[in-house]
Amino acid sequence: MATASSSCELDTAQAEIGPIETDGRLWRPRRVLITPDALSLPYGRAMLDRAASHGAEVIRLPNNRLTGFKAESESKSYALAKTTFAIVVSPPGQRKLQPIPPSADWQFHIAQGCPAHCQYCYLAGSLSGPPVTRAYANLPEILEGLRSYAGAGQVTSRSEFRAHEGTTFEASCYTDPLGIEHLTGALAESIRFFGQWDDAVQLRWTTKFAAVSPLLALEHRGHTRVRFSINAASVTRDFEGGTASIAQRLGALRRMALAGYPIGLTIAPIMPVENWQSQYTELLTAVAKAVEGVAALDLTVELITHRFTPGSKEVLIGWYPKTSLDLREEARTQKRTKFGGFKFVYPKDSMGEMRSFFEQTIATLLPTARILYWA
């Protein structure tokens, strides 16, 4: 929990990293859909009340299917879906957890879809159908279902480097949970759940948003690691629409660290843009200033380069036909996936140069940080 002294530290940090605009702008969906099954659950009704309080049009669906997202063009269908918040029930098949290397032992889902407009969005290749943001009304059932997986992980909990984290559960594979927390309350519920869980477990989530105020005073007991997704200035400016600024994210990073949370950086997707070494050096210098003076700092770094598949490229160009994102296949190397497909990644020499730069720069500017992986 933050104290008066940590508030003073935050005030000092503001001068270093720029003004902290509290929680930043919150997403306001134009309409909220709720299925009959979701409406029958107390948590679903609570989410409906939150969304309605933010001015969304409420539509109670006659059945449990989401429809009505087709428009005369792909761009208009996209816009309709991205301004919609749907409250549904997670199907049983989705509650059977799968590992998610190299991030965590298990992935679980409190929502699906994201309100941001990132032109490199990896969900374009991961999810089918319109990009509507769905939140799950059966959250208590989802959380209780995690208990049987404690101690059973094979990814991080069996790693000598990361075993101290316990069994790790990733909640942000298919969503940015902080971007919709003011509508769902799901992160707060999950943090409380893990905080009360006596096993060696860790909740993990990553975000491009900054609305952390409701989470600061929760009894997390160090069982939640929040990571902030950050990038070079030109990448954030050109490709990350609808997200919090880097200054806001770093302000939120500091606030969570001062509240005793383990924190992390997800630097992704790394791109060799013009003057990339200078841009990423400036970014990491800002991070160093943001965490300066934080006692018992527990900071991890995950480094993920940009990649795309033929399918995700097609979807992204449909969503963002005027994008300047470099999707040239001839400038990449094909890498086979475990499912028999392939993705386009940077050539070996470029990957080696970028990896060396980040490892050396992080060691210099953030010497206590632990790099978890490079991908």
LINPERA-V708424 format. One record per pair of residues at least 24 apart in sequence whose C-alpha atoms are under 10 Angstrom apart, sorted by the first residue. I is the first residue (numbers start at 1). J is the second residue. D is the distance in Angstrom with one decimal. If there is no record, write none. Layout:
BEGIN
I:J:D
I:J:D
END
This chain:
BEGIN
1:215:9.7
1:216:6.4
1:217:5.1
1:218:7.4
1:219:7.9
1:220:9.2
1:221:9.9
1:255:9.9
1:256:9.1
1:257:9.6
1:258:7.4
1:259:4.4
1:260:6.3
1:261:8.9
2:216:7.1
2:217:7.1
2:255:7.9
2:256:8.6
2:257:9.0
2:258:5.8
2:259:4.5
2:260:7.6
3:258:8.3
3:259:8.1
5:258:9.6
6:254:9.8
6:255:8.6
6:257:9.7
6:258:6.1
6:259:8.3
6:293:9.4
6:294:8.3
6:295:9.4
7:255:8.7
7:258:8.4
9:254:9.3
9:255:9.6
9:258:8.6
9:291:9.7
9:292:8.8
9:293:7.3
9:294:8.0
10:251:8.2
10:254:7.3
10:255:7.2
10:258:8.3
10:290:8.7
10:291:9.5
10:292:9.8
10:293:9.5
10:294:9.4
12:290:9.7
12:292:9.6
12:293:9.7
13:251:8.3
13:254:8.4
13:289:7.0
13:290:6.1
13:291:8.1
13:292:7.6
13:293:8.9
14:247:9.3
14:250:10.0
14:251:7.7
14:254:10.0
14:289:9.4
14:290:8.2
15:289:9.7
15:290:9.9
16:286:8.0
16:288:9.9
16:289:6.2
16:290:7.4
16:292:9.5
17:246:9.5
17:247:6.4
17:248:9.3
17:250:7.8
17:251:7.8
17:285:9.5
17:286:6.2
17:287:8.3
17:288:9.5
17:289:6.6
17:290:6.3
18:246:10.0
18:247:6.4
18:248:8.8
18:250:9.6
18:251:8.7
18:286:9.5
18:290:9.7
19:247:7.3
19:248:8.0
19:251:8.3
20:210:9.7
20:245:9.8
20:247:6.6
20:248:5.6
20:249:8.8
20:250:8.4
20:251:5.6
20:252:8.2
21:210:9.0
21:211:9.8
21:244:9.6
21:245:9.3
21:247:8.3
21:248:6.1
21:249:9.7
21:251:8.2
21:252:9.5
22:210:7.7
22:211:7.3
22:212:8.6
22:213:7.9
22:248:7.3
22:249:9.8
22:251:8.0
22:252:7.9
22:255:9.9
23:209:8.0
23:210:5.0
23:211:3.9
23:212:6.4
23:213:6.8
23:214:9.7
23:244:8.5
23:248:7.3
23:249:8.8
23:251:9.0
23:252:7.6
24:209:7.6
24:210:6.1
24:211:6.3
24:212:9.6
24:243:8.9
24:244:6.2
24:245:8.2
24:248:6.8
24:249:9.0
24:252:9.7
25:179:9.6
25:209:8.7
25:210:8.6
25:211:8.1
25:242:8.8
25:243:8.3
25:244:7.2
25:245:9.9
26:54:9.7
26:115:9.9
26:178:9.8
26:179:7.3
26:180:8.1
26:181:9.3
26:182:7.7
26:183:9.6
26:209:8.8
26:210:9.2
26:211:7.7
26:242:9.4
26:243:9.3
26:244:9.1
27:54:9.2
27:83:9.0
27:115:6.9
27:116:8.6
27:179:7.0
27:180:7.1
27:181:9.7
27:182:8.6
27:183:9.0
27:242:8.2
27:243:9.3
28:54:6.6
28:55:7.6
28:56:7.2
28:83:7.9
28:84:9.2
28:85:9.2
28:115:9.1
28:180:9.2
28:182:9.7
28:183:9.1
29:54:8.2
29:55:8.1
29:56:5.9
29:57:8.5
29:81:9.8
29:82:8.0
29:83:4.9
29:84:5.4
29:85:6.1
29:86:9.7
29:115:8.5
29:133:9.5
29:180:9.8
29:183:9.6
30:54:9.3
30:55:7.5
30:56:4.9
30:57:6.2
30:58:9.0
30:80:9.0
30:82:9.3
30:83:5.5
30:84:6.1
30:85:8.0
31:55:8.4
31:56:4.7
31:57:4.3
31:58:5.9
31:59:7.3
31:80:9.4
31:81:9.8
31:83:6.9
31:84:5.2
31:85:6.4
31:86:8.4
32:56:6.0
32:57:6.0
32:58:5.0
32:59:6.1
32:60:8.4
32:83:8.9
32:84:5.8
32:85:4.7
32:86:5.5
32:87:7.4
32:133:9.8
32:134:9.7
33:57:8.5
33:58:6.2
33:59:4.9
33:60:6.0
33:61:6.6
33:66:8.1
33:67:9.9
33:84:7.4
33:85:6.3
33:86:4.6
33:87:6.1
33:88:8.4
33:134:9.2
34:58:7.9
34:59:6.6
34:60:5.2
34:61:5.9
34:62:9.2
34:63:9.3
34:64:8.3
34:65:9.8
34:66:8.9
34:85:8.6
34:86:5.8
34:87:4.7
34:88:6.2
34:89:9.5
34:134:9.6
34:135:9.7
34:137:9.4
35:59:8.9
35:60:6.4
35:61:5.2
35:62:7.1
35:63:6.1
35:64:4.9
35:65:7.4
35:66:8.1
35:86:8.1
35:87:6.6
35:88:5.7
35:89:8.0
35:137:9.6
36:60:7.3
36:61:6.6
36:62:6.8
36:63:6.1
36:64:6.2
36:65:9.6
36:87:9.6
36:88:8.4
36:89:9.4
37:61:9.9
37:63:8.3
37:64:6.8
37:87:9.4
37:88:7.2
37:89:6.6
37:137:8.5
37:138:9.4
38:64:8.5
38:86:9.7
38:87:6.3
38:88:5.1
38:89:5.5
38:90:9.3
38:135:9.7
38:136:7.7
38:137:5.3
38:138:7.5
39:87:8.2
39:88:8.3
39:89:9.3
39:137:8.0
40:137:9.0
40:138:10.0
41:89:9.1
41:137:6.5
41:138:7.1
41:139:9.8
42:137:7.9
42:138:8.7
43:87:9.8
43:136:8.6
43:137:5.3
43:138:6.8
43:139:7.3
43:140:8.1
43:184:8.7
43:185:9.4
43:186:9.5
44:87:6.6
44:88:7.7
44:89:8.5
44:135:8.7
44:136:7.4
44:137:4.2
44:138:7.3
44:139:8.8
44:184:8.8
45:87:9.0
45:137:8.0
46:137:8.8
46:183:9.0
46:184:8.1
46:185:9.0
47:86:9.9
47:87:7.5
47:135:8.6
47:136:9.3
47:137:7.8
47:181:9.9
47:182:9.1
47:183:5.9
47:184:5.3
47:185:7.7
47:186:9.3
48:85:9.7
48:86:9.3
48:87:7.5
48:137:9.6
48:183:8.0
48:184:8.7
49:183:8.6
49:184:9.9
50:182:7.4
50:183:5.3
50:184:7.5
50:185:9.0
51:85:8.2
51:86:9.9
51:87:9.9
51:180:9.8
51:182:8.3
51:183:5.4
51:184:8.3
52:183:9.1
53:183:9.2
54:182:9.2
54:183:8.4
56:83:9.7
56:84:8.9
56:85:8.8
57:84:9.5
57:85:10.0
58:85:9.7
58:86:9.9
59:86:9.4
60:87:9.8
64:88:7.6
64:89:8.6
66:130:9.8
66:132:9.4
66:134:9.9
67:130:9.5
68:130:9.9
69:129:9.4
69:130:6.9
69:131:9.4
69:132:8.7
70:130:8.5
73:318:9.5
74:130:9.7
74:315:9.6
74:318:6.4
74:319:6.9
74:320:9.8
75:317:9.9
75:318:6.8
75:319:5.7
75:320:7.7
75:321:8.5
76:319:9.1
77:130:7.4
77:131:9.1
77:319:9.1
78:129:10.0
78:130:6.6
78:131:6.7
78:132:8.4
78:318:8.9
78:319:6.5
78:320:9.6
79:130:9.6
79:131:8.9
79:132:9.3
79:319:8.8
80:130:8.8
80:131:9.0
80:132:8.2
81:113:9.9
81:115:9.6
81:129:9.6
81:130:5.9
81:131:5.5
81:132:4.5
81:133:7.7
82:113:8.7
82:114:7.9
82:115:6.2
82:116:8.4
82:117:8.5
82:130:8.3
82:131:6.1
82:132:5.4
82:133:7.0
83:115:7.6
83:131:9.4
83:132:7.5
83:133:8.4
84:115:8.9
84:131:9.0
84:132:5.8
84:133:6.6
84:134:8.6
85:113:9.3
85:114:9.6
85:115:8.9
85:132:6.5
85:133:5.2
85:134:6.1
85:135:7.7
85:180:9.2
85:183:9.0
86:111:9.7
86:112:9.7
86:113:9.9
86:132:7.1
86:133:6.1
86:134:4.6
86:135:6.3
86:136:8.7
86:137:9.9
87:111:9.1
87:133:8.6
87:134:5.7
87:135:5.1
87:136:6.0
87:137:6.3
87:138:9.8
87:184:9.2
88:134:6.6
88:135:6.2
88:136:5.2
88:137:5.8
88:138:8.2
89:134:9.1
89:135:7.9
89:136:5.1
89:137:5.3
89:138:5.8
89:139:8.6
90:134:9.4
90:135:8.4
90:136:5.6
90:137:7.5
90:138:6.7
90:139:8.4
90:141:9.5
90:142:8.1
91:136:9.4
91:138:9.5
92:142:9.4
94:142:9.5
95:141:9.2
95:142:6.6
95:143:9.5
95:145:7.4
95:146:8.6
96:142:9.7
96:145:8.6
96:146:9.2
96:149:9.9
97:145:9.3
97:146:8.2
97:149:8.2
97:169:9.4
98:153:9.7
99:153:7.6
99:154:7.8
99:155:7.2
99:156:9.8
99:168:9.7
99:169:8.9
99:170:9.2
100:154:9.8
100:155:7.6
100:156:9.6
100:168:9.8
100:169:9.0
100:170:7.9
100:173:8.7
101:154:9.0
101:155:6.0
101:156:8.0
102:155:6.7
102:156:7.5
102:302:9.5
102:372:8.4
102:373:7.1
102:374:9.1
102:375:8.6
103:155:7.9
103:156:7.5
103:168:8.4
103:169:8.9
103:170:7.4
103:173:9.8
103:204:8.9
103:302:8.4
103:372:8.3
103:373:8.3
104:153:8.4
104:154:8.9
104:155:6.1
104:156:5.7
104:157:8.3
104:162:9.9
104:165:9.8
104:167:7.9
104:168:5.1
104:169:5.9
104:170:5.9
104:171:9.7
104:202:9.3
104:203:9.4
104:204:8.0
105:149:9.2
105:150:9.5
105:151:9.5
105:152:8.2
105:153:4.8
105:154:6.0
105:155:4.7
105:156:5.6
105:157:6.8
105:158:8.9
105:166:9.2
105:167:6.2
105:168:5.1
105:169:6.2
105:170:7.8
105:202:9.9
106:146:9.2
106:149:8.2
106:150:9.6
106:152:9.3
106:153:6.9
106:154:8.9
106:155:8.2
106:156:9.3
106:167:8.0
106:168:6.3
106:169:4.9
106:170:6.2
106:171:8.9
106:203:9.9
107:146:9.9
107:168:8.5
107:169:5.5
107:170:4.6
107:171:6.1
107:172:8.0
107:173:6.9
107:174:9.5
107:203:9.9
107:204:9.3
108:142:8.1
108:143:8.8
108:145:9.8
108:146:8.2
108:169:6.8
108:170:6.2
108:171:5.4
108:172:8.1
108:173:7.9
108:174:9.2
108:203:10.0
109:135:9.0
109:136:8.3
109:139:9.1
109:142:8.0
109:143:9.5
109:169:9.8
109:170:8.2
109:171:5.6
109:172:7.2
109:173:7.5
109:174:7.2
109:175:8.2
109:177:9.6
110:134:8.9
110:135:6.4
110:136:5.8
110:137:8.7
110:138:8.8
110:139:6.5
110:140:9.9
110:142:7.6
110:143:8.8
110:171:6.7
110:172:8.2
110:173:9.8
110:174:8.9
110:175:8.3
110:176:10.0
110:177:7.8
110:184:9.2
110:186:6.9
110:187:8.4
110:190:8.9
111:135:4.2
111:136:5.7
111:137:9.3
111:139:9.3
111:171:8.5
111:172:8.3
111:173:9.3
111:174:7.1
111:175:6.1
111:176:8.4
111:177:7.2
111:180:9.0
111:184:9.0
111:186:8.7
112:136:8.4
112:172:8.7
112:173:8.4
112:174:5.0
112:175:5.1
112:176:8.5
112:177:8.9
113:172:9.8
113:173:9.5
113:174:5.9
113:175:4.9
113:176:7.6
113:177:9.2
113:180:9.9
114:172:9.9
114:174:7.8
114:175:5.1
114:176:5.6
114:177:8.0
114:178:9.7
114:179:7.4
114:180:7.9
115:175:8.6
115:176:7.9
115:177:9.8
115:179:6.8
115:180:7.6
115:241:9.6
115:242:7.4
115:243:8.6
116:175:9.7
116:176:8.4
116:179:7.9
116:208:8.5
116:209:9.2
116:240:7.3
116:241:6.1
116:242:4.8
116:243:5.8
116:244:9.4
117:239:7.7
117:240:6.0
117:241:4.6
117:242:5.7
117:243:7.7
117:319:9.5
117:320:9.3
118:235:9.8
118:236:8.8
118:238:9.0
118:239:5.4
118:240:4.3
118:241:5.6
118:242:7.9
118:243:8.4
118:316:9.5
118:320:9.4
119:235:9.9
119:238:8.5
119:239:5.1
119:240:6.6
119:241:7.8
119:316:6.7
119:317:8.7
119:319:8.1
119:320:6.6
119:321:9.8
119:322:10.0
119:323:7.1
119:324:9.0
119:325:7.3
120:235:9.9
120:239:7.0
120:240:8.3
120:269:8.2
120:306:8.2
120:307:8.8
120:308:8.3
120:312:8.9
120:313:8.7
120:316:7.1
120:317:9.7
120:320:9.5
120:323:9.4
120:325:7.3
120:326:9.5
120:327:9.4
121:239:9.2
121:240:9.0
121:269:9.6
121:308:9.4
121:312:8.5
121:313:9.8
121:315:9.7
121:316:7.5
122:173:9.7
122:174:9.0
122:269:9.6
122:306:9.4
122:307:8.7
122:308:7.7
122:309:9.5
122:312:7.4
122:313:9.7
122:316:9.2
123:173:8.7
123:174:6.7
123:175:8.4
123:312:8.2
123:315:9.8
123:316:9.7
124:308:9.5
124:309:9.6
124:311:8.1
124:312:5.2
124:313:8.1
124:314:8.9
124:315:6.0
124:316:6.5
124:319:9.2
125:308:7.9
125:309:7.1
125:310:8.8
125:311:6.2
125:312:4.3
125:313:8.1
125:314:9.2
125:315:7.6
125:316:8.8
126:173:9.5
126:174:8.0
126:311:9.6
126:312:8.1
127:174:8.0
127:312:9.7
128:315:9.9
131:319:10.0
133:174:9.7
133:175:8.0
133:176:9.8
133:180:8.8
134:175:9.0
134:180:9.8
135:175:9.4
135:177:9.4
135:180:8.7
135:181:10.0
135:183:9.0
135:184:7.0
135:186:8.7
136:184:8.6
136:186:8.8
137:184:8.8
137:186:9.5
139:184:9.8
139:186:7.3
139:189:8.5
139:190:8.7
140:186:9.5
140:189:8.4
140:190:8.9
140:193:9.3
142:190:9.8
143:189:9.0
143:190:7.2
143:193:7.4
143:194:9.0
144:193:8.8
147:197:8.8
147:199:9.1
147:201:9.7
149:201:9.8
150:199:7.2
150:200:7.7
150:201:6.8
150:202:9.8
151:199:8.3
151:200:7.8
151:201:8.2
156:372:9.9
157:200:9.4
157:201:9.1
161:370:9.7
161:372:8.5
162:372:8.3
163:200:9.6
164:200:8.2
164:201:9.4
164:202:9.9
165:200:7.2
165:201:6.7
165:202:6.3
165:203:9.6
165:222:9.9
165:223:8.5
165:224:9.9
165:225:9.6
166:199:8.1
166:200:4.5
166:201:4.7
166:202:6.3
166:203:9.9
166:223:9.2
167:199:8.6
167:200:6.3
167:201:4.6
167:202:6.2
167:203:8.8
168:200:8.8
168:201:5.8
168:202:4.8
168:203:6.1
168:204:7.0
168:223:9.4
168:224:9.4
168:225:9.7
169:194:9.9
169:201:7.7
169:202:6.1
169:203:5.1
169:204:5.9
169:205:8.6
169:224:9.4
170:202:8.6
170:203:6.3
170:204:4.8
170:205:5.9
170:206:8.8
170:225:9.7
171:203:7.2
171:204:6.1
171:205:5.3
171:206:8.2
172:204:7.6
172:205:5.0
172:206:6.1
172:207:7.9
173:205:8.2
173:206:8.8
175:205:9.4
175:206:9.1
175:207:8.8
176:205:8.0
176:206:6.8
176:207:5.4
176:208:7.3
176:209:8.1
177:205:7.5
177:206:7.9
177:207:7.1
177:208:9.6
177:209:9.0
178:205:8.7
178:206:8.2
178:207:6.2
178:208:8.0
178:209:6.2
178:210:7.5
178:211:6.8
178:212:7.6
178:215:10.0
178:226:9.9
179:207:7.4
179:208:7.6
179:209:5.7
179:210:8.0
179:211:7.6
179:212:9.9
179:242:9.7
179:243:8.3
179:244:9.2
180:209:9.3
180:211:9.4
181:211:8.1
181:212:9.1
181:214:9.1
181:215:9.8
182:211:8.3
182:212:9.9
182:214:8.8
185:214:9.1
185:215:9.8
187:214:9.7
187:215:8.1
188:212:9.9
188:214:7.6
188:215:6.2
188:216:9.7
188:218:7.5
188:219:9.8
188:220:9.4
189:215:9.9
189:218:9.6
190:220:9.5
190:224:9.0
191:215:8.3
191:218:7.4
191:219:7.8
191:220:5.8
191:221:9.2
191:222:9.6
191:223:7.7
191:224:6.4
191:225:9.6
192:218:6.8
192:219:6.4
192:220:6.1
192:221:9.1
192:223:9.4
192:224:9.4
193:219:9.5
193:220:8.5
193:223:9.5
194:219:9.3
194:220:7.0
194:221:8.3
194:222:9.1
194:223:6.0
194:224:7.2
195:219:6.0
195:220:4.3
195:221:5.3
195:222:7.4
195:223:5.8
195:224:7.7
196:220:7.8
196:221:8.0
196:223:9.0
197:221:9.5
197:223:8.5
198:223:9.6
199:223:9.7
202:262:10.0
204:262:9.7
204:263:9.5
204:264:9.6
205:263:9.9
205:264:9.5
206:263:9.7
206:264:8.3
206:265:8.3
206:266:7.2
207:243:9.3
207:244:9.5
207:249:8.6
207:265:9.6
207:266:8.6
208:236:10.0
208:240:8.8
208:242:9.3
208:243:5.9
208:244:6.1
208:245:8.3
208:246:8.4
208:248:9.3
208:249:6.8
208:266:9.6
209:242:9.1
209:243:5.8
209:244:4.9
209:245:8.0
209:246:9.1
209:248:7.8
209:249:6.3
209:250:10.0
209:252:8.5
210:243:8.7
210:244:6.2
210:245:8.5
210:246:9.3
210:247:9.5
210:248:5.9
210:249:5.2
210:250:8.3
210:251:7.8
210:252:5.3
210:253:8.1
210:255:9.8
211:244:8.9
211:248:9.0
211:249:8.9
211:252:7.4
212:249:9.6
212:251:9.8
212:252:6.3
212:253:8.9
212:255:7.9
212:256:7.4
213:252:8.5
213:255:8.5
213:256:8.9
215:255:9.9
215:256:8.2
215:259:9.0
216:252:9.9
216:255:7.5
216:256:6.3
216:257:9.3
216:258:8.7
216:259:5.7
216:260:8.7
216:261:8.7
217:256:9.6
217:259:7.1
217:260:9.6
218:259:8.9
218:261:10.0
219:259:9.8
219:260:9.8
219:261:9.9
220:259:9.5
220:260:8.4
220:261:7.4
220:262:9.9
221:260:8.2
221:261:8.1
221:262:9.9
222:259:9.8
222:260:6.9
222:261:5.6
222:262:6.3
222:263:9.9
222:298:10.0
223:261:8.0
223:262:8.1
224:260:9.8
224:261:6.6
224:262:6.7
224:263:8.5
225:256:9.5
225:257:9.7
225:260:10.0
225:261:6.3
225:262:4.8
225:263:5.2
225:264:7.0
225:298:9.2
225:299:9.2
225:300:9.2
226:253:8.2
226:256:7.9
226:257:9.1
226:261:7.3
226:262:6.7
226:263:5.0
226:264:6.1
226:265:8.5
226:266:9.8
226:299:9.8
226:300:9.9
227:253:7.8
227:256:9.8
227:262:8.6
227:263:5.5
227:264:4.0
227:265:5.0
227:266:6.1
227:267:9.6
227:299:8.9
227:300:8.2
227:301:8.4
227:302:9.0
228:252:8.5
228:253:6.8
228:263:8.0
228:264:6.3
228:265:5.1
228:266:5.8
228:267:8.2
228:268:10.0
228:301:9.7
229:264:8.6
229:265:5.9
229:266:4.5
229:267:5.7
229:268:6.5
229:269:9.0
229:301:10.0
229:302:9.3
230:265:7.0
230:266:6.3
230:267:5.2
230:268:6.6
230:269:8.7
230:270:9.5
230:280:9.8
230:283:8.1
230:284:9.5
230:287:9.6
231:265:9.8
231:266:8.6
231:267:5.7
231:268:6.2
231:269:7.3
231:270:7.1
231:271:8.9
231:279:8.7
231:280:7.3
231:283:7.2
231:284:9.4
232:267:8.8
232:268:9.2
232:269:9.5
232:270:8.1
232:271:8.4
232:272:9.7
232:273:8.6
232:275:9.8
232:276:7.3
232:277:9.3
232:278:9.0
232:279:5.3
232:280:5.4
232:281:8.7
232:282:8.1
232:283:6.3
232:284:9.3
233:276:9.4
233:279:6.4
233:280:8.1
233:282:8.7
233:283:7.6
234:273:7.9
234:274:8.7
234:275:9.7
234:276:9.1
234:279:7.9
235:268:9.7
235:269:8.8
235:270:8.8
235:271:8.0
235:273:7.9
235:276:9.8
235:279:9.6
235:325:9.2
238:323:8.7
238:324:8.1
238:325:8.5
239:323:8.1
239:324:8.5
239:325:7.5
246:283:8.6
246:286:9.2
246:287:9.7
247:283:10.0
247:286:8.5
247:287:9.5
247:290:9.1
249:287:9.9
249:290:9.9
250:283:9.9
250:286:7.9
250:287:6.7
250:288:9.8
250:289:9.2
250:290:6.1
250:291:8.5
251:287:9.5
251:290:6.8
251:291:9.2
252:290:9.3
253:287:8.9
253:290:7.6
253:291:7.9
254:287:9.1
254:289:9.6
254:290:5.9
254:291:5.8
254:292:8.8
254:293:9.9
254:294:7.9
255:290:9.4
255:291:9.3
255:294:9.7
257:290:9.9
257:291:7.8
257:294:7.0
257:295:8.6
257:296:9.0
257:297:7.0
257:298:8.0
257:299:8.8
258:291:9.0
258:293:9.5
258:294:6.4
258:295:7.8
258:296:9.5
258:297:8.7
259:294:9.9
260:294:9.4
260:295:8.9
260:296:8.5
260:297:8.5
260:298:9.0
261:297:8.9
261:298:8.0
261:299:9.6
262:296:9.4
262:297:7.4
262:298:5.1
262:299:6.5
262:300:8.4
263:297:8.1
263:298:6.1
263:299:5.1
263:300:6.6
263:301:9.0
264:298:7.9
264:299:5.0
264:300:4.5
264:301:5.6
264:302:7.7
264:369:8.7
264:370:9.1
264:371:9.6
264:372:9.9
265:299:7.6
265:300:6.2
265:301:4.7
265:302:6.2
265:303:8.4
265:369:9.5
265:371:9.3
266:300:8.6
266:301:6.0
266:302:4.8
266:303:6.3
266:304:7.5
267:301:7.3
267:302:6.2
267:303:5.2
267:304:6.3
267:305:8.4
267:358:9.9
267:374:10.0
268:302:8.1
268:303:6.4
268:304:5.0
268:305:6.2
268:306:7.1
268:375:9.7
269:303:8.0
269:304:5.5
269:305:4.8
269:306:4.5
269:307:7.9
269:375:9.7
270:303:7.4
270:304:6.0
270:305:4.3
270:306:5.6
270:307:9.3
270:351:9.9
270:354:8.5
270:355:9.9
270:375:9.8
271:304:9.4
271:305:6.5
271:306:6.1
271:307:9.4
271:325:10.0
271:326:9.3
271:346:9.0
271:350:9.9
271:351:9.9
271:354:8.8
272:305:9.2
272:306:9.3
272:346:9.3
272:350:8.1
272:351:9.4
272:353:9.8
272:354:7.7
273:326:9.4
276:354:9.3
277:354:8.5
277:357:7.6
277:358:8.9
277:361:9.6
280:357:9.4
280:358:8.4
280:361:9.0
281:357:9.3
281:358:8.8
281:361:7.2
281:362:9.0
281:365:8.8
284:358:9.4
284:361:7.9
284:362:7.2
284:364:9.9
284:365:6.9
284:366:7.9
285:361:9.4
285:362:9.3
285:364:9.9
285:365:6.5
285:366:8.5
286:365:9.6
287:365:8.7
287:366:8.2
288:362:9.4
288:365:6.3
288:366:6.1
288:367:9.5
289:365:9.5
289:366:9.8
291:366:9.2
292:366:9.8
297:368:8.1
297:369:8.6
298:368:8.1
298:369:7.4
298:370:8.6
299:366:8.9
299:368:7.3
299:369:5.0
299:370:6.5
299:371:8.9
300:366:9.9
300:368:8.8
300:369:5.3
300:370:4.7
300:371:5.8
300:372:6.6
300:373:9.7
301:362:8.8
301:366:9.8
301:369:6.8
301:370:6.0
301:371:4.6
301:372:5.9
301:373:7.7
301:374:9.2
302:370:8.8
302:371:6.0
302:372:5.5
302:373:5.6
302:374:6.6
302:375:8.4
303:355:8.4
303:358:8.3
303:359:9.5
303:371:7.7
303:372:8.0
303:373:6.2
303:374:4.8
303:375:6.3
304:355:9.8
304:373:8.2
304:374:5.9
304:375:4.7
305:345:7.8
305:346:8.0
305:351:8.1
305:354:9.0
305:355:9.4
305:374:8.0
305:375:6.1
306:344:8.7
306:345:6.8
306:346:7.7
306:375:9.0
307:332:8.8
307:333:9.8
307:334:9.8
307:335:9.6
307:343:6.6
307:344:5.5
307:345:4.9
307:346:7.5
307:375:9.7
308:332:9.8
308:334:9.9
308:342:8.9
308:343:5.5
308:344:5.4
308:345:7.2
309:334:9.2
309:335:9.7
309:341:8.5
309:342:6.6
309:343:4.4
309:344:6.0
309:345:9.1
310:341:9.6
310:342:8.3
310:343:7.3
310:344:8.2
311:343:9.4
312:343:9.5
313:344:10.0
345:375:9.8
351:375:9.3
END
